[in-house]
Amino acid sequence: MSVRRARTAVGALVATQAGRLQAAALRQDPRARALLAHLRHAVAKEPGTVPEIWAVTQVHPDDRSLPDQPTPEERAAHAALTLFALHQQSRTRAMHQRGEGLGHAVRRLAVARGNEPAVRRRFDAAATAQSFPEALQHLRGLVAQLQDESIPLDYGGLADDLLDLQQPDGARRVRRRWGRQYYAERRTTAPGDLEPTDDRPGNDQGTDHDEEDR
């Protein structure tokens, strides 16, 4: 039996911020475009070290009991919003779209590129990464390809995935989620659109839920 997985507070915040930023940027608002540029420049920086993006990446309303190091929530929000800024750059339509999980988006990328094995190699590398920084490195490559093909992604859902990756046994849950998304999308693809593969993933403006087992 499957149930709907509700967004975390981090996923909801990222979905809201990305939605506001992209709507303003698509209206050519110079402040939003400048903020997106700051986010792009912070993509490889540690959360909390770039003052220009504090207003959109702050996830803790009360900082009195926080550790000196970034929290998992801060890492997830920072990573998702900076990746969104990379994705939205120079695009004339919304690249943050409700319900487009990473597996869904990567499947569409494989179709667009006409080279499933090459796309799958990077997807599998992200899914099986042994550390959070390693996963982010592979995700940056995937987002660059999604941007090239103007394929949207749900950044609230991605933020929740990134938060889960940092939890005990979280990688297993995220791999399963991404694999389900990828193969659910595959069933909607016409036969012959993709090259056959024997591989399997190491195995949602933002989605409010996703599929997960109980």
PASEBA-1860 file (N, C-alpha, C; in nm, 3 decimals):
! residues 214
1> MSVRRART> 0.085/-0.119/0.000/0.000/0.000/0.000/0.088/0.124/0.000 ~ 0.053/0.222/-0.082/0.130/0.347/-0.085/0.048/0.460/-0.024 ~ 0.119/0.552/0.037/0.054/0.668/0.097/0.126/0.792/0.049 ~ 0.061/0.905/0.068/0.120/1.031/0.027/0.219/1.080/0.133 ~ 0.336/1.120/0.088/0.438/1.171/0.178/0.428/1.324/0.183 ~ 0.387/1.377/0.297/0.369/1.522/0.310/0.502/1.593/0.304 ~ 0.502/1.716/0.257/0.623/1.797/0.256/0.670/1.825/0.397 ~ 0.801/1.836/0.412/0.856/1.886/0.537/0.848/2.039/0.533
9> AVGALVAT> 0.879/2.102/0.647/0.882/2.248/0.651/0.987/2.302/0.554 ~ 1.099/2.230/0.538/1.204/2.274/0.446/1.155/2.267/0.302 ~ 1.090/2.156/0.266/1.037/2.144/0.130/0.934/2.252/0.101 ~ 0.846/2.281/0.197/0.745/2.385/0.177/0.810/2.522/0.160 ~ 0.911/2.551/0.241/0.980/2.680/0.230/1.049/2.694/0.095 ~ 1.120/2.590/0.052/1.190/2.597/-0.076/1.091/2.613/-0.190 ~ 0.979/2.539/-0.187/0.879/2.551/-0.292/0.824/2.693/-0.299 ~ 0.798/2.753/-0.183/0.746/2.889/-0.179/0.848/2.990/-0.232
17> QAGRLQAA> 0.971/2.980/-0.186/1.074/3.075/-0.229/1.105/3.061/-0.377 ~ 1.117/2.938/-0.426/1.145/2.917/-0.567/1.029/2.968/-0.652 ~ 0.906/2.942/-0.610/0.790/2.990/-0.685/0.786/3.142/-0.693 ~ 0.812/3.209/-0.582/0.813/3.356/-0.582/0.925/3.413/-0.668 ~ 1.043/3.352/-0.654/1.157/3.401/-0.730/1.138/3.385/-0.880 ~ 1.089/3.268/-0.922/1.076/3.247/-1.065/0.965/3.334/-1.123 ~ 0.854/3.355/-1.049/0.747/3.441/-1.099/0.798/3.583/-1.118 ~ 0.877/3.632/-1.022/0.932/3.767/-1.033/1.035/3.777/-1.144
25> ALRQDPRA> 1.119/3.674/-1.154/1.222/3.676/-1.259/1.160/3.671/-1.398 ~ 1.054/3.593/-1.415/0.987/3.585/-1.545/0.917/3.716/-1.580 ~ 0.890/3.799/-1.479/0.837/3.936/-1.503/0.951/4.035/-1.525 ~ 1.074/3.984/-1.529/1.194/4.066/-1.548/1.219/4.160/-1.430 ~ 1.181/4.119/-1.310/1.207/4.199/-1.190/1.357/4.199/-1.165 ~ 1.423/4.314/-1.165/1.569/4.316/-1.149/1.616/4.266/-1.014 ~ 1.537/4.283/-0.909/1.578/4.235/-0.777/1.579/4.083/-0.772 ~ 1.477/4.022/-0.833/1.473/3.876/-0.837/1.587/3.821/-0.920
33> RALLAHLR> 1.617/3.885/-1.033/1.726/3.838/-1.118/1.860/3.850/-1.047 ~ 1.877/3.958/-0.970/2.001/3.974/-0.894/2.013/3.868/-0.785 ~ 1.901/3.838/-0.718/1.904/3.737/-0.613/1.933/3.599/-0.671 ~ 1.878/3.569/-0.787/1.909/3.442/-0.852/2.058/3.433/-0.886 ~ 2.116/3.545/-0.927/2.259/3.545/-0.957/2.340/3.517/-0.832 ~ 2.301/3.577/-0.719/2.371/3.550/-0.592/2.357/3.403/-0.554 ~ 2.240/3.346/-0.574/2.219/3.205/-0.544/2.307/3.116/-0.632 ~ 2.317/3.149/-0.758/2.403/3.070/-0.847/2.548/3.074/-0.801
41> HAVAKEPG> 2.593/3.190/-0.762/2.732/3.204/-0.719/2.760/3.132/-0.587 ~ 2.652/3.102/-0.513/2.669/3.036/-0.383/2.654/2.884/-0.393 ~ 2.643/2.831/-0.515/2.610/2.690/-0.529/2.713/2.598/-0.464 ~ 2.838/2.635/-0.464/2.942/2.551/-0.404/2.986/2.603/-0.268 ~ 2.917/2.705/-0.214/2.955/2.762/-0.086/2.882/2.691/0.028 ~ 2.936/2.706/0.148/2.872/2.647/0.264/2.749/2.728/0.302 ~ 2.640/2.660/0.343/2.520/2.733/0.385/2.551/2.836/0.493 ~ 2.490/2.953/0.479/2.505/3.059/0.577/2.621/3.151/0.557
49> TVPEIWAV> 2.705/3.126/0.454/2.826/3.208/0.435/2.809/3.319/0.331 ~ 2.692/3.326/0.266/2.669/3.429/0.164/2.554/3.519/0.211 ~ 2.584/3.635/0.267/2.479/3.721/0.325/2.369/3.760/0.227 ~ 2.401/3.772/0.099/2.302/3.817/-0.001/2.185/3.720/-0.017 ~ 2.202/3.594/0.026/2.093/3.498/0.008/2.028/3.455/0.140 ~ 2.071/3.514/0.249/2.014/3.476/0.378/1.862/3.488/0.381 ~ 1.806/3.590/0.318/1.662/3.616/0.325/1.579/3.503/0.267 ~ 1.636/3.427/0.171/1.557/3.319/0.110/1.596/3.181/0.160
57> TQVHPDDR> 1.715/3.166/0.214/1.759/3.032/0.256/1.744/3.006/0.406 ~ 1.704/3.108/0.483/1.691/3.091/0.627/1.576/2.997/0.660 ~ 1.605/2.890/0.731/1.501/2.791/0.761/1.469/2.781/0.910 ~ 1.552/2.839/0.997/1.530/2.828/1.141/1.485/2.964/1.197 ~ 1.360/2.975/1.242/1.312/3.103/1.297/1.377/3.141/1.429 ~ 1.433/3.042/1.499/1.497/3.068/1.628/1.637/3.007/1.625 ~ 1.740/3.090/1.637/1.877/3.039/1.625/1.946/3.019/1.758 ~ 1.875/3.029/1.868/1.941/3.030/1.998/1.998/2.895/2.039
65> SLPDQPTP> 1.946/2.787/1.985/1.995/2.654/2.025/2.061/2.580/1.910 ~ 2.102/2.651/1.806/2.159/2.585/1.688/2.308/2.564/1.704 ~ 2.361/2.459/1.643/2.506/2.435/1.647/2.579/2.533/1.556 ~ 2.710/2.538/1.569/2.789/2.626/1.482/2.788/2.578/1.337 ~ 2.784/2.447/1.316/2.785/2.392/1.181/2.645/2.398/1.119 ~ 2.635/2.401/0.986/2.503/2.403/0.921/2.421/2.280/0.960 ~ 2.293/2.299/0.978/2.204/2.188/1.008/2.166/2.115/0.879 ~ 2.115/1.993/0.888/2.068/1.924/0.768/1.963/2.004/0.692
73> EERAAHAA> 1.876/2.074/0.766/1.774/2.156/0.700/1.836/2.272/0.622 ~ 1.938/2.334/0.680/2.007/2.443/0.610/2.079/2.392/0.486 ~ 2.141/2.277/0.497/2.210/2.221/0.381/2.112/2.189/0.268 ~ 1.998/2.131/0.304/1.899/2.093/0.203/1.840/2.216/0.135 ~ 1.803/2.319/0.212/1.745/2.440/0.154/1.847/2.514/0.067 ~ 1.969/2.528/0.116/2.074/2.596/0.040/2.099/2.524/-0.092 ~ 2.115/2.392/-0.086/2.144/2.316/-0.207/2.029/2.326/-0.307 ~ 1.905/2.307/-0.261/1.792/2.308/-0.353/1.773/2.445/-0.417
81> LTLFALHQ> 1.785/2.553/-0.342/1.762/2.686/-0.398/1.875/2.731/-0.489 ~ 1.998/2.693/-0.459/2.107/2.730/-0.549/2.100/2.648/-0.678 ~ 2.061/2.521/-0.669/2.040/2.442/-0.790/1.925/2.498/-0.873 ~ 1.818/2.541/-0.808/1.707/2.604/-0.881/1.755/2.728/-0.957 ~ 1.839/2.808/-0.894/1.889/2.929/-0.960/1.970/2.894/-1.084 ~ 2.049/2.787/-1.077/2.121/2.740/-1.195/2.023/2.697/-1.304 ~ 1.920/2.626/-1.266/1.822/2.572/-1.359/1.742/2.682/-1.428 ~ 1.706/2.786/-1.353/1.620/2.892/-1.407/1.696/2.993/-1.492
89> QSRTRAMH> 1.828/2.994/-1.483/1.908/3.094/-1.555/1.877/3.095/-1.705 ~ 1.842/3.213/-1.759/1.817/3.236/-1.900/1.696/3.162/-1.955 ~ 1.618/3.097/-1.872/1.499/3.028/-1.918/1.380/3.124/-1.918 ~ 1.293/3.112/-2.017/1.178/3.202/-2.030/1.049/3.138/-1.982 ~ 1.060/3.019/-1.925/0.944/2.957/-1.860/0.989/2.895/-1.729 ~ 0.893/2.859/-1.645/0.922/2.814/-1.510/0.993/2.680/-1.510 ~ 1.106/2.674/-1.444/1.180/2.550/-1.428/1.152/2.482/-1.295 ~ 1.082/2.550/-1.204/1.035/2.488/-1.081/0.887/2.457/-1.101
97> QRGEGLGH> 0.854/2.330/-1.106/0.716/2.290/-1.140/0.667/2.183/-1.046 ~ 0.552/2.205/-0.991/0.490/2.114/-0.895/0.477/1.973/-0.952 ~ 0.518/1.875/-0.874/0.495/1.736/-0.909/0.601/1.670/-0.994 ~ 0.704/1.746/-1.037/0.807/1.688/-1.124/0.924/1.639/-1.039 ~ 0.913/1.516/-0.987/1.020/1.459/-0.907/1.145/1.437/-0.990 ~ 1.256/1.414/-0.924/1.381/1.399/-0.997/1.377/1.281/-1.094 ~ 1.321/1.168/-1.051/1.311/1.054/-1.141/1.228/1.084/-1.264 ~ 1.117/1.156/-1.246/1.035/1.197/-1.361/1.116/1.282/-1.457
105> AVRRLAVA> 1.185/1.382/-1.403/1.260/1.476/-1.487/1.374/1.406/-1.560 ~ 1.444/1.317/-1.491/1.555/1.246/-1.555/1.504/1.155/-1.666 ~ 1.391/1.092/-1.646/1.335/1.009/-1.752/1.308/1.094/-1.878 ~ 1.251/1.213/-1.859/1.224/1.301/-1.973/1.355/1.348/-2.037 ~ 1.456/1.365/-1.954/1.586/1.402/-2.007/1.642/1.292/-2.096 ~ 1.629/1.167/-2.051/1.677/1.055/-2.131/1.608/1.051/-2.267 ~ 1.478/1.077/-2.270/1.404/1.080/-2.396/1.454/1.196/-2.484 ~ 1.469/1.313/-2.423/1.512/1.431/-2.498/1.651/1.414/-2.557
113> RGNEPAVR> 1.740/1.353/-2.480/1.877/1.333/-2.527/1.891/1.214/-2.621 ~ 1.794/1.122/-2.617/1.803/1.004/-2.700/1.918/0.913/-2.663 ~ 1.963/0.922/-2.539/2.077/0.842/-2.496/2.057/0.804/-2.350 ~ 1.973/0.705/-2.327/1.940/0.667/-2.190/2.062/0.620/-2.111 ~ 2.150/0.538/-2.167/2.263/0.492/-2.085/2.348/0.605/-2.029 ~ 2.377/0.708/-2.110/2.460/0.818/-2.061/2.390/0.896/-1.951 ~ 2.260/0.923/-1.969/2.185/0.995/-1.867/2.175/0.912/-1.740 ~ 2.153/0.782/-1.756/2.140/0.695/-1.641/2.268/0.684/-1.560
121> RRFDAAAT> 2.381/0.693/-1.627/2.507/0.684/-1.552/2.517/0.796/-1.449 ~ 2.483/0.918/-1.488/2.490/1.029/-1.392/2.381/1.018/-1.286 ~ 2.262/0.975/-1.328/2.151/0.959/-1.234/2.187/0.854/-1.129 ~ 2.240/0.740/-1.177/2.279/0.634/-1.084/2.391/0.680/-0.992 ~ 2.483/0.761/-1.044/2.593/0.811/-0.961/2.539/0.900/-0.850 ~ 2.440/0.983/-0.880/2.379/1.068/-0.776/2.307/0.981/-0.673 ~ 2.237/0.878/-0.721/2.159/0.793/-0.632/2.246/0.710/-0.540 ~ 2.364/0.672/-0.587/2.449/0.583/-0.508/2.568/0.656/-0.445
129> AQSFPEAL> 2.569/0.787/-0.448/2.679/0.865/-0.389/2.698/0.828/-0.243 ~ 2.823/0.825/-0.202/2.856/0.784/-0.066/2.856/0.899/0.034 ~ 2.838/1.022/-0.013/2.835/1.138/0.077/2.742/1.244/0.019 ~ 2.698/1.335/0.104/2.610/1.444/0.059/2.681/1.533/-0.043 ~ 2.806/1.576/-0.021/2.874/1.657/-0.123/2.888/1.585/-0.257 ~ 2.914/1.456/-0.252/2.925/1.380/-0.378/2.792/1.378/-0.451 ~ 2.682/1.358/-0.379/2.550/1.359/-0.441/2.522/1.495/-0.506 ~ 2.558/1.603/-0.437/2.536/1.737/-0.492/2.617/1.761/-0.619
137> QHLRGLVA> 2.737/1.709/-0.623/2.819/1.724/-0.743/2.750/1.661/-0.864 ~ 2.698/1.541/-0.848/2.629/1.475/-0.958/2.497/1.545/-0.990 ~ 2.427/1.596/-0.889/2.302/1.667/-0.913/2.325/1.796/-0.991 ~ 2.436/1.864/-0.968/2.466/1.984/-1.046/2.478/1.950/-1.194 ~ 2.542/1.837/-1.223/2.553/1.795/-1.362/2.417/1.763/-1.423 ~ 2.331/1.695/-1.347/2.197/1.664/-1.397/2.115/1.790/-1.419 ~ 2.122/1.884/-1.326/2.046/2.009/-1.340/2.092/2.088/-1.461 ~ 2.222/2.088/-1.488/2.273/2.156/-1.607/2.212/2.095/-1.733
145> QLQDESIP> 2.200/1.963/-1.737/2.140/1.898/-1.853/1.990/1.926/-1.861 ~ 1.921/1.925/-1.747/1.779/1.959/-1.746/1.757/2.102/-1.796 ~ 1.848/2.193/-1.757/1.836/2.331/-1.804/1.854/2.340/-1.955 ~ 1.953/2.266/-2.008/1.976/2.265/-2.152/1.851/2.224/-2.229 ~ 1.775/2.130/-2.173/1.656/2.078/-2.242/1.527/2.145/-2.194 ~ 1.536/2.244/-2.104/1.419/2.314/-2.048/1.318/2.216/-1.986 ~ 1.370/2.120/-1.912/1.286/2.022/-1.842/1.274/2.065/-1.696 ~ 1.152/2.088/-1.647/1.135/2.141/-1.510/1.154/2.035/-1.403
153> LDYGGLAD> 1.168/2.082/-1.281/1.189/1.996/-1.165/1.118/2.059/-1.045 ~ 1.068/1.976/-0.957/1.004/2.023/-0.834/1.112/2.043/-0.728 ~ 1.144/2.167/-0.697/1.253/2.194/-0.603/1.213/2.178/-0.457 ~ 1.084/2.188/-0.426/1.042/2.154/-0.291/1.060/2.006/-0.264 ~ 1.023/1.925/-0.362/1.045/1.781/-0.351/1.192/1.746/-0.343 ~ 1.274/1.816/-0.425/1.418/1.790/-0.420/1.474/1.826/-0.283 ~ 1.429/1.937/-0.225/1.477/1.975/-0.091/1.446/1.866/0.011 ~ 1.326/1.809/0.002/1.292/1.701/0.095/1.379/1.578/0.071
161> DLLDLQQP> 1.408/1.549/-0.056/1.499/1.438/-0.085/1.637/1.464/-0.025 ~ 1.686/1.585/-0.040/1.818/1.619/0.011/1.822/1.615/0.164 ~ 1.713/1.652/0.226/1.705/1.640/0.372/1.707/1.493/0.414 ~ 1.631/1.413/0.342/1.624/1.269/0.374/1.760/1.202/0.353 ~ 1.835/1.244/0.252/1.966/1.186/0.226/2.060/1.198/0.345 ~ 2.037/1.295/0.430/2.124/1.320/0.544/2.080/1.246/0.670 ~ 1.972/1.168/0.659/1.919/1.098/0.775/1.963/0.951/0.774 ~ 1.967/0.887/0.891/1.999/0.745/0.895/1.905/0.665/0.805
169> DGARRVRR> 1.962/0.585/0.718/1.886/0.503/0.624/1.812/0.586/0.520 ~ 1.839/0.717/0.516/1.769/0.803/0.422/1.804/0.776/0.277 ~ 1.930/0.742/0.250/1.971/0.716/0.112/1.889/0.604/0.050 ~ 1.862/0.501/0.127/1.781/0.390/0.075/1.641/0.437/0.037 ~ 1.580/0.521/0.122/1.446/0.572/0.091/1.447/0.660/-0.034 ~ 1.548/0.745/-0.045/1.555/0.835/-0.161/1.578/0.757/-0.289 ~ 1.666/0.659/-0.285/1.688/0.578/-0.405/1.560/0.510/-0.452 ~ 1.487/0.453/-0.357/1.361/0.387/-0.393/1.263/0.487/-0.454
177> RWGRQYYA> 1.255/0.606/-0.395/1.163/0.709/-0.445/1.200/0.750/-0.587 ~ 1.328/0.777/-0.610/1.373/0.818/-0.743/1.350/0.707/-0.845 ~ 1.377/0.582/-0.805/1.356/0.471/-0.897/1.209/0.455/-0.934 ~ 1.120/0.469/-0.836/0.977/0.460/-0.865/0.934/0.571/-0.961 ~ 0.983/0.691/-0.938/0.949/0.802/-1.027/0.999/0.776/-1.170 ~ 1.120/0.729/-1.179/1.180/0.706/-1.311/1.102/0.602/-1.391 ~ 1.067/0.491/-1.326/0.999/0.385/-1.398/0.849/0.411/-1.413 ~ 0.788/0.492/-1.325/0.651/0.535/-1.348/0.646/0.621/-1.473
185> ERRTTAPG> 0.745/0.710/-1.489/0.753/0.795/-1.608/0.781/0.711/-1.731 ~ 0.862/0.608/-1.715/0.896/0.522/-1.829/0.772/0.456/-1.887 ~ 0.676/0.419/-1.802/0.557/0.352/-1.852/0.474/0.441/-1.942 ~ 0.494/0.573/-1.934/0.418/0.666/-2.020/0.494/0.696/-2.149 ~ 0.613/0.640/-2.166/0.695/0.666/-2.283/0.669/0.562/-2.390 ~ 0.652/0.604/-2.514/0.624/0.510/-2.622/0.740/0.414/-2.641 ~ 0.712/0.285/-2.668/0.820/0.189/-2.694/0.908/0.238/-2.808 ~ 1.038/0.219/-2.792/1.131/0.260/-2.896/1.186/0.398/-2.877
193> DLEPTDDR> 1.130/0.477/-2.783/1.180/0.612/-2.760/1.315/0.610/-2.689 ~ 1.343/0.500/-2.620/1.466/0.492/-2.542/1.542/0.366/-2.576 ~ 1.672/0.375/-2.560/1.753/0.256/-2.579/1.734/0.162/-2.461 ~ 1.734/0.029/-2.485/1.720/-0.063/-2.372/1.839/-0.056/-2.279 ~ 1.816/-0.082/-2.153/1.924/-0.083/-2.055/1.896/-0.190/-1.951 ~ 2.001/-0.253/-1.902/1.986/-0.352/-1.796/2.009/-0.290/-1.659 ~ 2.043/-0.159/-1.658/2.070/-0.092/-1.531/1.941/-0.066/-1.455 ~ 1.956/-0.043/-1.326/1.846/0.004/-1.242/1.903/0.114/-1.153
201> PGNDQGTD> 1.821/0.218/-1.122/1.873/0.320/-1.031/1.908/0.259/-0.898 ~ 2.012/0.315/-0.834/2.042/0.268/-0.700/1.915/0.271/-0.617 ~ 1.846/0.303/-0.639/1.718/0.290/-0.580/1.735/0.248/-0.459 ~ 0.870/1.673/-0.635/0.763/1.631/-0.684/0.735/1.766/-0.726 ~ 0.631/2.528/-1.027/0.631/2.554/-0.888/0.632/2.445/-0.783 ~ 0.656/2.314/-0.675/0.683/2.215/-0.578/0.566/2.124/-0.549 ~ 0.591/2.005/-0.528/0.485/1.910/-0.496/0.463/1.899/-0.346 ~ 0.341/1.875/-0.304/0.312/1.863/-0.162/0.329/1.722/-0.110
209> HDEEDR> 0.345/1.627/-0.202/0.356/1.490/-0.156/0.423/1.404/-0.261 ~ 0.454/1.283/-0.219/0.518/1.186/-0.307/0.477/1.049/-0.260 ~ 0.515/0.946/-0.336/0.479/0.811/-0.298/0.585/0.753/-0.203 ~ 0.541/0.683/-0.103/0.634/0.616/-0.012/0.563/0.498/0.054 ~ 0.638/0.395/0.081/0.582/0.277/0.146/0.565/0.298/0.296 ~ 0.476/0.228/0.351/0.464/0.215/0.497/0.522/0.081/0.537
END
